[in-house]
Amino acid sequence: MPDFFAVPENIVQMMNQPPIDISIVIVNYNVKHFTEQCLHSIEAAAKELSNEIFVVDNGSTDESVEYIEERFPSINIIDNAENLGFGRANNVAFKKAQGKYLLALNPDTLLGEDSLKALIKYMDEHPQVGAAGPKILTRDGSFDITSKRGFPTPWVAFCRFSGLARLFPNSRLFGRYDLLYLDPDKQAEVDSLVGSCMIVRYETYRQVGGFDEDYFMFGEDIDWCYRIKQAGWQIHYAPVTQIVHFRGESTRRSNINRDRAFYGAMHLFVDKHFKTRYPFGAHLLLNTGIFLAGAAARMKRVWRKWIWPLIDGCGILVILSFGRWIRWGAIGLSLPVAFSLSIQSLVWVISLAGFGAYSFRRGQINPIIWGMLSGFLVNSSFTYFFKQFAYSRFVSLFGLVCGALFVLGWRFTLKKLVKTGAWQRFYQRRTLIVGVDETGRRTAEQINSNKNLPYNSIGFIDPEENTVGSLIDNLPVLGGEHDLPRLVMQEEIEEVLFAYENVDYVRILEIISRIGKKRGVNFKIIAPDSPVQPDGSIQLLSLDYLTPRGFSQSLRKITTLVTKH
C-alpha cells in the first residue's frame, strides 16, 4: 500500500492529549510575503480555537524558512530540501497533525475572521460530510467558479470541451462541471472542491488517506474528493464564510509549465479512475478531449497577442482587393497579384507595429497615422523596383486612405463597446501601480472609477514589502520592487505607474534598468498632487525605455526637471 495511504503513527498518542480543534497546513514555495499575510489572517480567525499550524516549505530559494521563523516562532515549520509537490508536502504535515479537522490552505489566501469557526461549526452540524469548502473570491473580488465542481465524467467532459457548457452555463444537463446553476450563496452537495481551502474531517483522512502523491501539482484535490465520495462521505460547498485567493503565486515563481502540469494531471485522473469504469472508447474520448483542451489553451494565449494585427492585416488585404476592383472592374487574383497584395498588407502591419499600434500606444491615433504613412512609402517604393508590385499606384493610395479609416474605425467602434467588456480586454493597458500609500491608492481609485481611462489595474507593488500578499481597495499587492521584472513578464504588463509619496528618480531609474527593454513597457511617474488629465493620462513624466536613445533622453529630462526644482 502506498505510503500516503498509511495511518499516522501518533493516533494512540493523540488519545492521551487534549483535543485540538483544527490543524492548518500551508505549503510554501517562494511566497514568504503571501504566507506571512495568510498567517496573520489565521491569527485573527483562530481566536478561541485550539489549533496547530504547519508551514511546509518546499525548498524555497527566497529564505522563506528564516523569514517565517523570525515572525512566527510558535508555528511548526517543516523544511524540505526540495520541491516535493503540493500533495506530498501536505501529506508530510498531515501525518503529524492532531486536530479534529484538517485544513489544507494555500499560502496566497486570506481568511475572514469568522472563517475557521464557521467551517468547524458547519462540519460539526453535518456529521455525514467528509470535506467542505467555503465561498472563494478571486483577487478582484469576483466569485471563483472553481469553489465547486463536478467530476469530469465522459458526458461532463464532452459538454465542457464541445462548448455546450459555455453556451448553457446554467443548465443542469450541460453545465455540470462548473456547477454554475447552483447559487454561490447557498450550500450544496457537490463532487469536488478546490485544494486552496479545504477542510477535511480527521476521521475521513484516517479512512481514505491523504493526497495521492502521483500528482505533483493540480488534480490532487479532485482525486482526493473522488476517493472521499467513494468511501461514502459527502462533499459540501459551504458558503458560510468566504476567503480571498490570489491564485497561482507559487506556480509563477517556479519553472513549472502550468498548462502541462494541469492537463497532465487530468490525464492521470482519467486513467486512474475512469479507465476500467467506462468503455475503451469513452476513456479514449476523454483523453483526446483533454489533449485538445490543452492545445486550445495554448492557442488562446497566442490568439490574444495576434488578434489586433490579424484584424488589421485581413482588413487592409480586403481593401486593397476592393481598390483593384474599382480600378479595373475585376479583382483578377492570380498568384502573383495575391502575393503582392499580401506583402503590401504585411508591410502596413509591420509598420503599425513599429510605431507601437499593437503595444502600449494602441489606444492612440498618432502611431496609426505614422504607421500607415510609413507603410505607404515602403509599398510605393516597391513599385519602382519590383514589376509584380507595379500594377497600380492607385491601389496603394486607396489602401493608405481606406486602410487608415478602417484601422481607426474598428478601434473607435471597439472603444464605444465598453459595456460589453471588449474595451477592457483589448484596449486598456495592463497596469501595475508601484506604491501603496496615499498617492498609489488615489491613482488606483481614479483608474477603477473611470472605465474610459486606458488602464486596467492588475495590482500594487509595495516598495517596502510590508503589505505583499494583502488586498488594498480590492486590489492585490503582488510583490516588492525586486519582483517587478518577473511580474512584468508573467502578467503581460504594459504600463508601470510609479506612485511614490516622495519621488526618487535615481531609484526609479535603477528599477527600470533592471526591467530593461522587454516587451516595450511604458513607465510613468506620478506626482503626489498630479490629477488625471483630460486625455486619460496620469503622469508627471513619461519614460520611454523602448530604445537606449529614448532612455538617455528621459534621463536628461529628469536631470533638467530635478535641477529646476
C-alpha positions as CSV (number, residue, x, y, z in Angstrom):
1,M,0.0,0.0,0.0
2,P,1.4,3.5,-0.9
3,D,2.8,5.5,1.9
4,F,0.4,8.3,1.5
5,F,-2.5,6.0,2.5
6,A,-0.8,4.9,5.7
7,V,-2.5,5.7,9.0
8,P,-0.4,8.1,11.2
9,E,1.6,6.5,14.0
10,N,0.6,9.1,16.5
11,I,-3.1,8.1,16.9
12,V,-2.6,6.4,20.3
13,Q,-0.5,9.4,21.5
14,M,-3.3,11.7,20.4
15,M,-5.9,9.9,22.7
16,N,-3.9,11.0,25.8
17,Q,-3.7,14.6,24.8
18,P,-6.3,17.5,24.9
19,P,-8.2,17.6,21.5
20,I,-7.1,20.2,19.0
21,D,-9.9,21.8,17.1
22,I,-8.1,22.2,13.8
23,S,-4.7,21.6,12.2
24,I,-3.9,24.0,9.4
25,V,-1.3,23.0,6.7
26,I,0.2,25.6,4.4
27,V,2.7,24.6,1.6
28,N,5.1,27.5,0.9
29,Y,7.3,27.8,-2.2
30,N,9.0,31.2,-2.6
31,V,6.0,33.2,-1.4
32,K,7.1,34.2,2.0
33,H,5.2,37.5,2.0
34,F,1.9,35.9,0.9
35,T,2.4,33.2,3.6
36,E,3.0,36.0,6.1
37,Q,-0.3,37.7,5.3
38,C,-2.1,34.4,5.3
39,L,-0.7,33.6,8.8
40,H,-1.8,37.0,10.0
41,S,-5.3,36.2,8.8
42,I,-5.2,32.8,10.5
43,E,-4.2,34.5,13.8
44,A,-7.3,36.7,13.6
45,A,-9.6,33.8,12.6
46,A,-8.2,31.3,15.2
47,K,-9.1,33.2,18.3
48,E,-10.8,31.0,21.0
49,L,-9.9,27.9,19.0
50,S,-7.3,25.3,19.9
51,N,-5.2,24.9,16.8
52,E,-1.8,24.0,15.3
53,I,-0.3,25.4,12.2
54,F,2.2,23.7,9.9
55,V,4.1,25.5,7.2
56,V,5.8,23.1,4.9
57,D,8.5,24.8,2.8
58,N,9.1,23.1,-0.5
59,G,12.8,24.0,-1.0
60,S,12.3,27.8,-1.3
61,T,15.2,29.9,-2.5
62,D,13.9,33.2,-1.1
63,E,14.9,32.5,2.6
64,S,11.3,31.8,3.4
65,V,12.1,29.5,6.4
66,E,14.2,32.1,8.2
67,Y,11.7,34.8,7.4
68,I,8.7,32.9,8.7
69,E,10.5,31.5,11.8
70,E,11.5,35.0,12.8
71,R,8.0,36.4,12.6
72,F,6.0,33.3,13.8
73,P,8.2,31.3,16.2
74,S,5.3,29.3,17.6
75,I,4.2,27.6,14.4
76,N,5.6,24.2,13.1
77,I,7.9,24.6,10.1
78,I,8.9,21.6,8.1
79,D,11.8,22.4,5.9
80,N,12.1,20.3,2.8
81,A,15.3,20.3,0.9
82,E,13.5,20.1,-2.5
83,N,10.1,20.8,-4.1
84,L,8.1,17.7,-3.2
85,G,5.0,18.9,-5.0
86,F,1.7,20.1,-3.4
87,G,0.2,16.8,-2.4
88,R,3.3,15.1,-1.0
89,A,4.2,18.2,1.0
90,N,0.7,18.3,2.6
91,N,0.9,14.7,3.5
92,V,4.1,15.3,5.4
93,A,2.2,17.6,7.8
94,F,-1.0,15.6,7.8
95,K,0.9,12.7,9.4
96,K,2.0,14.9,12.3
97,A,-1.4,16.6,12.7
98,Q,-3.5,16.1,15.8
99,G,-6.6,18.2,15.1
100,K,-10.2,17.1,14.9
101,Y,-10.2,18.7,11.4
102,L,-7.5,19.2,8.8
103,L,-7.4,22.4,6.7
104,A,-5.4,22.4,3.5
105,L,-4.8,26.1,2.8
106,N,-2.8,27.8,0.1
107,P,-0.3,30.5,1.1
108,D,-1.8,33.0,-1.3
109,T,-5.2,33.1,0.6
110,L,-6.7,35.4,3.2
111,L,-9.2,34.0,5.7
112,G,-12.1,36.0,7.1
113,E,-12.2,36.5,10.8
114,D,-15.1,34.1,11.0
115,S,-13.8,31.5,8.5
116,L,-12.4,28.8,10.9
117,K,-15.2,29.0,13.4
118,A,-17.9,28.9,10.6
119,L,-16.3,25.9,8.8
120,I,-15.8,23.9,12.1
121,K,-19.4,24.7,13.1
122,Y,-20.7,23.5,9.7
123,M,-18.7,20.3,9.9
124,D,-20.0,19.7,13.5
125,E,-23.6,20.1,12.3
126,H,-23.2,17.8,9.3
127,P,-21.5,14.6,10.5
128,Q,-22.0,12.9,7.1
129,V,-19.7,15.5,5.5
130,G,-16.2,14.3,5.0
131,A,-14.9,17.5,3.4
132,A,-16.2,21.1,2.8
133,G,-15.0,24.3,1.2
134,P,-16.0,27.9,1.6
135,K,-17.0,30.5,-0.9
136,I,-13.8,31.7,-2.6
137,L,-13.3,35.1,-4.1
138,T,-10.6,35.9,-6.7
139,R,-8.1,38.8,-6.3
140,D,-10.6,41.2,-8.0
141,G,-13.4,40.3,-5.6
142,S,-15.4,38.1,-8.1
143,F,-16.6,34.6,-7.3
144,D,-14.1,31.9,-8.1
145,I,-16.1,29.3,-10.0
146,T,-13.6,26.6,-9.0
147,S,-15.0,26.7,-5.5
148,K,-17.3,23.9,-6.5
149,R,-17.0,21.5,-9.4
150,G,-18.3,18.2,-10.9
151,F,-16.2,15.2,-11.8
152,P,-15.1,15.1,-15.4
153,T,-17.1,12.1,-16.5
154,P,-17.3,11.4,-20.2
155,W,-20.6,13.4,-20.5
156,V,-19.4,16.3,-18.4
157,A,-16.1,16.5,-20.2
158,F,-17.9,16.4,-23.6
159,C,-20.1,19.3,-22.6
160,R,-17.1,21.3,-21.5
161,F,-14.8,20.6,-24.4
162,S,-17.6,20.9,-27.0
163,G,-18.6,24.4,-25.8
164,L,-22.1,23.3,-24.6
165,A,-21.2,24.2,-21.1
166,R,-20.3,27.7,-22.1
167,L,-23.4,28.1,-24.3
168,F,-25.7,26.9,-21.5
169,P,-23.7,27.6,-18.2
170,N,-26.8,27.5,-16.0
171,S,-28.1,24.2,-17.4
172,R,-28.2,21.2,-15.1
173,L,-27.7,19.0,-18.1
174,F,-24.8,20.7,-19.8
175,G,-23.1,22.7,-17.0
176,R,-22.3,20.0,-14.6
177,Y,-18.5,20.7,-14.4
178,D,-18.6,24.3,-13.2
179,L,-22.0,23.9,-11.5
180,L,-22.9,27.5,-12.3
181,Y,-26.6,26.6,-11.9
182,L,-26.0,26.3,-8.2
183,D,-26.5,29.5,-6.2
184,P,-23.0,30.6,-5.0
185,D,-24.5,31.8,-1.7
186,K,-26.3,28.5,-0.9
187,Q,-24.8,25.3,0.5
188,A,-24.9,22.3,-1.7
189,E,-23.6,18.8,-2.0
190,V,-21.0,18.7,-4.9
191,D,-18.5,16.4,-6.4
192,S,-15.3,18.3,-5.8
193,L,-13.7,21.3,-4.1
194,V,-10.6,23.2,-4.8
195,G,-7.5,22.4,-2.6
196,S,-6.7,26.1,-1.9
197,C,-9.1,25.9,1.1
198,M,-10.5,22.6,2.0
199,I,-11.5,21.3,5.5
200,V,-11.4,17.6,6.0
201,R,-12.6,15.5,8.9
202,Y,-9.7,13.7,10.6
203,E,-11.8,10.5,10.7
204,T,-12.2,10.8,6.9
205,Y,-8.5,11.3,6.4
206,R,-7.8,8.2,8.5
207,Q,-10.1,6.2,6.3
208,V,-9.1,7.3,2.8
209,G,-5.5,8.7,3.4
210,G,-4.1,12.0,2.2
211,F,-3.4,13.4,-1.3
212,D,-2.2,11.0,-4.0
213,E,1.4,11.8,-4.4
214,D,1.4,10.8,-8.1
215,Y,0.1,14.3,-8.7
216,F,2.8,16.8,-8.5
217,M,0.6,19.9,-8.8
218,F,-3.0,20.2,-9.9
219,G,-5.5,17.4,-9.8
220,E,-4.8,16.1,-6.3
221,D,-7.8,17.9,-4.9
222,I,-10.3,16.4,-7.3
223,D,-8.7,13.0,-6.8
224,W,-9.0,13.3,-3.0
225,C,-12.6,14.3,-3.3
226,Y,-13.3,11.4,-5.6
227,R,-11.8,8.9,-3.1
228,I,-13.7,10.6,-0.2
229,K,-17.0,10.2,-2.0
230,Q,-16.1,6.6,-2.9
231,A,-15.7,5.9,0.8
232,G,-19.3,7.0,1.5
233,W,-18.7,10.6,2.7
234,Q,-20.4,13.7,1.3
235,I,-18.6,16.7,-0.2
236,H,-20.2,20.0,0.6
237,Y,-19.8,23.5,-0.8
238,A,-20.4,25.6,2.3
239,P,-20.6,29.4,1.7
240,V,-21.0,30.0,5.4
241,T,-17.8,32.1,5.1
242,Q,-15.7,33.4,2.3
243,I,-11.9,33.8,1.7
244,V,-9.8,35.5,-0.9
245,H,-7.5,33.5,-3.2
246,F,-4.8,35.3,-5.2
247,R,-4.3,32.1,-7.3
248,G,-1.1,30.8,-8.8
249,E,1.6,32.7,-6.9
250,S,3.7,29.7,-6.2
251,T,3.4,28.5,-9.8
252,R,4.5,31.8,-11.1
253,R,7.7,31.6,-9.0
254,S,8.6,28.1,-10.3
255,N,9.8,26.7,-13.5
256,I,6.7,24.5,-13.8
257,N,4.8,24.7,-17.1
258,R,1.3,25.4,-15.7
259,D,-0.6,24.0,-18.7
260,R,1.5,20.9,-19.0
261,A,1.1,20.2,-15.2
262,F,-2.7,20.8,-15.2
263,Y,-3.6,18.8,-18.3
264,G,-1.1,16.1,-17.3
265,A,-2.9,15.8,-14.0
266,M,-6.3,15.5,-15.8
267,H,-4.9,12.6,-17.9
268,L,-3.7,10.9,-14.7
269,F,-7.1,11.3,-13.1
270,V,-8.9,9.9,-16.0
271,D,-6.5,6.9,-16.4
272,K,-6.7,6.2,-12.7
273,H,-10.5,6.3,-12.1
274,F,-12.2,6.0,-15.4
275,K,-10.1,3.6,-17.5
276,T,-11.9,0.5,-16.2
277,R,-15.2,2.2,-15.3
278,Y,-16.1,3.2,-18.8
279,P,-15.6,1.5,-22.2
280,F,-12.4,2.0,-24.0
281,G,-13.9,4.4,-26.5
282,A,-15.2,6.7,-23.7
283,H,-11.8,6.7,-22.0
284,L,-10.0,7.5,-25.3
285,L,-12.5,10.3,-26.0
286,L,-11.8,11.8,-22.6
287,N,-8.0,11.8,-23.1
288,T,-8.5,13.2,-26.6
289,G,-10.7,16.0,-25.2
290,I,-8.1,16.8,-22.6
291,F,-5.4,17.0,-25.2
292,L,-7.5,19.3,-27.4
293,A,-8.3,21.5,-24.4
294,G,-4.6,21.9,-23.7
295,A,-3.9,22.8,-27.3
296,A,-6.8,25.3,-27.2
297,A,-5.4,26.9,-24.1
298,R,-2.0,27.5,-25.7
299,M,-3.7,28.8,-28.9
300,K,-5.8,31.2,-26.8
301,R,-2.7,32.9,-25.5
302,V,-1.2,33.2,-29.0
303,W,-4.5,34.5,-30.3
304,R,-4.7,37.3,-27.8
305,K,-1.3,38.6,-29.0
306,W,-2.0,38.3,-32.7
307,I,-5.7,39.3,-32.9
308,W,-5.0,43.0,-33.4
309,P,-2.5,42.7,-36.3
310,L,-4.6,39.9,-37.8
311,I,-7.7,42.0,-38.0
312,D,-5.7,44.9,-39.4
313,G,-3.9,42.7,-42.0
314,C,-7.1,41.0,-43.2
315,G,-9.0,44.3,-43.4
316,I,-6.2,46.0,-45.4
317,L,-6.0,43.0,-47.7
318,V,-9.7,43.2,-48.5
319,I,-9.4,47.0,-49.0
320,L,-6.6,46.5,-51.5
321,S,-8.6,43.9,-53.3
322,F,-11.6,46.2,-53.4
323,G,-9.3,49.0,-54.7
324,R,-8.1,46.8,-57.5
325,W,-11.8,46.0,-58.4
326,I,-12.5,49.7,-58.5
327,R,-9.5,50.4,-60.8
328,W,-10.1,47.6,-63.3
329,G,-13.6,46.4,-62.7
330,A,-12.3,43.0,-61.6
331,I,-10.0,41.7,-58.9
332,G,-8.2,39.1,-61.0
333,L,-6.4,37.5,-58.1
334,S,-3.7,35.5,-59.9
335,L,-0.9,34.1,-57.7
336,P,1.5,37.0,-58.3
337,V,-1.3,39.5,-57.6
338,A,-2.4,37.7,-54.4
339,F,1.2,37.5,-53.3
340,S,1.8,41.3,-53.9
341,L,-1.4,42.3,-52.1
342,S,-0.5,40.1,-49.1
343,I,3.0,41.5,-48.9
344,Q,1.6,45.1,-49.0
345,S,-0.8,44.2,-46.2
346,L,2.0,42.7,-44.2
347,V,4.2,45.8,-44.7
348,W,1.5,48.0,-43.3
349,V,1.0,45.7,-40.3
350,I,4.8,45.7,-39.6
351,S,4.9,49.4,-39.9
352,L,2.0,49.8,-37.5
353,A,3.7,47.5,-35.0
354,G,6.9,49.5,-35.3
355,F,5.1,52.7,-34.3
356,G,3.5,51.0,-31.2
357,A,0.0,50.5,-32.6
358,Y,-0.1,47.0,-31.0
359,S,1.7,47.8,-27.8
360,F,1.1,50.3,-25.1
361,R,0.3,53.0,-27.7
362,R,-2.6,51.1,-29.3
363,G,-5.2,53.4,-27.9
364,Q,-3.6,56.5,-29.6
365,I,-4.2,57.9,-33.1
366,N,-0.6,59.0,-33.9
367,P,1.0,55.6,-34.2
368,I,-1.7,54.5,-36.7
369,I,-1.3,57.6,-38.8
370,W,2.5,57.4,-38.9
371,G,2.4,53.6,-39.3
372,M,0.1,53.9,-42.3
373,L,2.2,56.7,-43.9
374,S,5.4,54.8,-43.4
375,G,3.9,51.6,-44.9
376,F,2.6,53.6,-47.9
377,L,6.1,54.9,-48.6
378,V,7.6,51.4,-48.4
379,N,4.9,49.9,-50.6
380,S,5.2,52.8,-53.1
381,S,8.9,52.2,-53.3
382,F,8.3,48.6,-54.3
383,T,6.6,49.7,-57.5
384,Y,9.9,51.2,-58.7
385,F,12.0,48.1,-58.1
386,F,9.7,45.1,-58.5
387,K,7.5,44.6,-61.5
388,Q,4.9,42.5,-59.7
389,F,4.1,45.4,-57.5
390,A,3.8,48.0,-60.3
391,Y,0.2,47.2,-61.3
392,S,-1.3,50.4,-59.9
393,R,-0.2,53.2,-57.6
394,F,-4.0,54.0,-57.2
395,V,-4.4,50.8,-55.3
396,S,-1.6,51.7,-52.8
397,L,-3.1,55.2,-52.3
398,F,-6.6,53.7,-51.9
399,G,-5.1,51.3,-49.3
400,L,-3.5,54.2,-47.4
401,V,-6.7,56.2,-47.1
402,C,-9.3,53.5,-46.7
403,G,-6.9,51.3,-44.7
404,A,-6.3,54.1,-42.2
405,L,-10.0,54.7,-41.9
406,F,-10.6,51.0,-41.3
407,V,-7.9,50.7,-38.7
408,L,-9.1,53.8,-36.9
409,G,-12.7,52.9,-37.4
410,W,-12.8,49.5,-35.9
411,R,-10.8,50.7,-32.9
412,F,-13.2,53.6,-32.4
413,T,-16.1,51.1,-32.6
414,L,-14.4,48.9,-30.1
415,K,-14.0,51.8,-27.7
416,K,-17.7,52.5,-27.9
417,L,-18.5,49.0,-26.9
418,V,-17.1,49.4,-23.4
419,K,-20.3,48.0,-21.8
420,T,-19.6,44.6,-23.5
421,G,-16.2,44.3,-21.8
422,A,-14.3,44.4,-25.2
423,W,-12.7,47.7,-24.2
424,Q,-11.1,46.2,-21.1
425,R,-9.9,43.0,-22.9
426,F,-8.4,44.7,-25.9
427,Y,-8.0,48.4,-25.4
428,Q,-6.9,49.0,-21.8
429,R,-3.3,48.5,-20.9
430,R,-2.4,46.1,-18.2
431,T,-1.0,48.2,-15.4
432,L,1.0,47.8,-12.2
433,I,0.9,50.6,-9.6
434,V,4.2,51.0,-7.7
435,G,3.3,52.5,-4.3
436,V,0.7,51.6,-1.7
437,D,0.5,54.9,0.2
438,E,-2.0,57.7,-0.5
439,T,-0.8,58.5,-4.0
440,G,-0.9,54.9,-5.1
441,R,-4.3,54.3,-3.6
442,R,-5.7,57.5,-5.1
443,T,-4.3,56.5,-8.5
444,A,-6.0,53.1,-8.3
445,E,-9.3,54.7,-7.2
446,Q,-9.2,57.1,-10.2
447,I,-8.5,54.3,-12.6
448,N,-11.1,51.9,-11.3
449,S,-13.8,54.6,-11.1
450,N,-13.3,55.8,-14.7
451,K,-13.6,53.0,-17.3
452,N,-12.8,55.4,-20.1
453,L,-9.2,55.5,-18.9
454,P,-6.8,53.3,-20.9
455,Y,-5.6,51.4,-17.8
456,N,-6.5,48.1,-16.4
457,S,-5.1,47.9,-12.8
458,I,-3.7,44.4,-12.2
459,G,-2.4,45.2,-8.7
460,F,0.1,47.1,-6.5
461,I,3.8,46.8,-5.9
462,D,4.9,47.6,-2.3
463,P,8.4,49.1,-2.4
464,E,8.8,48.3,1.3
465,E,7.3,44.8,1.0
466,N,5.2,45.3,4.2
467,T,1.8,44.6,2.6
468,V,2.7,41.9,-0.1
469,G,0.0,39.3,-0.2
470,S,-2.8,41.6,1.1
471,L,-5.6,43.5,-0.5
472,I,-5.8,47.2,-0.7
473,D,-9.1,48.6,-2.0
474,N,-9.8,45.2,-3.5
475,L,-6.6,45.2,-5.5
476,P,-3.8,42.7,-4.6
477,V,-0.3,43.6,-3.6
478,L,1.6,41.3,-5.8
479,G,5.2,41.8,-4.8
480,G,8.1,44.2,-4.0
481,E,10.3,46.1,-6.3
482,H,12.6,43.1,-6.9
483,D,9.5,41.2,-8.2
484,L,8.8,43.8,-11.0
485,P,10.8,42.2,-13.8
486,R,9.2,38.8,-13.2
487,L,5.7,40.3,-12.8
488,V,6.1,42.4,-16.0
489,M,6.7,39.2,-17.9
490,Q,4.2,36.9,-16.2
491,E,1.3,39.3,-16.0
492,E,2.0,40.7,-19.5
493,I,2.3,44.2,-18.0
494,E,2.3,47.1,-20.5
495,E,2.3,50.1,-18.1
496,V,4.1,50.7,-14.8
497,L,2.9,53.7,-12.8
498,F,5.3,54.9,-10.1
499,A,3.2,56.5,-7.4
500,Y,5.6,57.3,-4.6
501,E,4.9,59.8,-1.9
502,N,8.4,61.2,-2.4
503,V,9.6,60.7,-5.9
504,D,13.2,59.3,-6.0
505,Y,14.2,59.5,-9.7
506,V,17.5,57.7,-9.2
507,R,15.7,54.7,-7.5
508,I,13.1,54.7,-10.3
509,L,15.8,54.6,-13.0
510,E,17.5,51.7,-11.2
511,I,14.3,49.7,-11.3
512,I,13.7,50.5,-15.0
513,S,17.2,49.4,-15.8
514,R,16.6,46.0,-14.2
515,I,13.5,45.5,-16.3
516,G,15.3,46.5,-19.5
517,K,13.6,46.8,-22.9
518,K,11.5,43.7,-22.5
519,R,8.0,44.0,-24.1
520,G,8.3,47.7,-24.6
521,V,6.8,48.6,-21.2
522,N,5.7,52.2,-20.7
523,F,6.8,53.8,-17.4
524,K,5.2,56.9,-15.9
525,I,6.0,58.8,-12.7
526,I,3.0,60.3,-10.9
527,A,3.4,63.3,-8.6
528,P,1.5,63.2,-5.3
529,D,-0.7,66.1,-6.4
530,S,-1.0,65.1,-10.1
531,P,-4.6,65.0,-11.3
532,V,-6.0,62.8,-14.1
533,Q,-5.6,64.7,-17.3
534,P,-8.5,65.0,-19.8
535,D,-6.8,62.6,-22.2
536,G,-6.7,59.9,-19.6
537,S,-3.0,60.2,-18.7
538,I,-1.9,60.2,-15.1
539,Q,1.6,61.4,-15.2
540,L,4.3,63.9,-14.3
541,L,6.9,62.4,-16.6
542,S,6.7,59.6,-19.1
543,L,9.8,57.4,-19.5
544,D,10.2,55.8,-23.0
545,Y,12.5,52.9,-22.5
546,L,12.0,51.3,-25.9
547,T,15.5,52.3,-27.0
548,P,18.7,53.2,-25.3
549,R,18.4,56.6,-27.0
550,G,15.0,57.1,-25.6
551,F,16.3,56.2,-22.1
552,S,19.1,58.7,-22.4
553,Q,16.7,61.4,-23.5
554,S,14.5,60.6,-20.5
555,L,17.5,60.7,-18.2
556,R,18.4,64.2,-19.5
557,K,14.8,65.4,-19.0
558,I,14.8,64.1,-15.4
559,T,18.1,65.8,-14.7
560,T,16.6,69.1,-16.1
561,L,13.4,68.6,-14.1
562,V,15.3,67.9,-10.8
563,T,17.6,70.9,-11.5
564,K,14.6,73.2,-12.0
565,H,13.1,72.1,-8.7
